[in-house]
Amino acid sequence: MSTLPLMFKKEGLVEKHQIEGVDPSDRYFSRAILVNRTASGYASKTMYEALTVEGGSHSTIIAAVKELVEKLQGLGFTRMRTRVNFKGTRYLAEKETWIDYADRP
């Protein structure tokens, strides 16, 4: 097992974000988004009940999270917002600002 800090790992979990919103059956939800470093950038993943949604690799963490939100919107999720909860093992949630995503027309 590597003892390198997560920010120096070539691949693996680097951040955890929180996502909140309303699911297609009009229920409020809150879940974790896992952001992993990949060979070509960053990819995100979340699970909601039996649904697992994964994004492709992006050059930035923001783009990886945004793609995941857009995929959920395509499935009928609305009123979503995200924020960083953990960078590596450092807890940040109450210090970070929420990012709101406009619903699709």
N, C-alpha and C positions, 0 to 999 in steps of 0.2 A: 504494500500500500504506500502510495506517495505521500510525503509530508509537505509537499509544495502547497502554498496558498492557492485557493481556487483560481485567482486571477492569472496565475502563471501556468495553469494546466493547459495542455494543448486541446483537450476535449473534455467535456463533462459539464455538470451543473455549475452555473456561475451566478444566476440570480433567480429569485422567486418573486413573482408579482401576484397581486390580488386582483381578481376581476369580479365585478358585481354588475347585476342587471336584472332583466326580467326574461324568463324562458318563454318558449312558444305557447305554453299553457297558462301564461299570465301569472307565474309564481316568481317571487324574488329569489335570486340565487347569489351565492358568493363562493368562489373557488380559487384555487391556486393555479398559476401559470408557471410552469417550469421552463426556464430558459437555459439551454445547453449550448456550449461552444462546440462547433463542429469543425471539420477540416477546412470548410470554406466560409465560415462565419458563425451565425447564431440561428438556432431554431427553437421554436416554442411548442409547448404541448399542454393541454388541459383535459380533464375528465369531468363529465357531468352525467351522473347516473350511469347508464350503460354506454354513453357516447364518449368517444375519445377523439379529440380534434388535434391534429398536428399540422404545423406549418413547415414550409421549406426553409432552406438556408438563406440568410440575408446578411448583408455587411454590417448592419447595426442591430442592437437589441430592440430599439424602438420599432424598426421595420418588421422584425420578427413578431413582436406582440401585436402590432397593427394588423398584420395578415391574419393572425388567429382571431382577432375581433371581427374582421371582415368575413371570415368563414362562418363564425357563429351567427352573424347578421344574416348571412345567406340561408341559414337554417331557421330563421325566425326569431332569434334573440334580439332584444331591444334595450334601450336606456343603459348601455354599458359604460363602465368606467374602469380604469386600471390604475394601480400605483405599485411601486417597488416595495416589497416587504423585507427582503433579504438580499444583500450583496455579499456573496460568499456566506459566511456565518454571522455577519453583522446585521442585526435587526434595525430596520429603518422606518417602518410603516408610519408611525405617527409624525415623522419629520418630512415625509415625502408628499408632494402634491398629487391629487387625483388628476388623471387625464380623462376627459369626457369624450365620447365618440358619438357623433350625430347619427341618428337612425337613418336607414336607407329610405328614400322616398317611396 
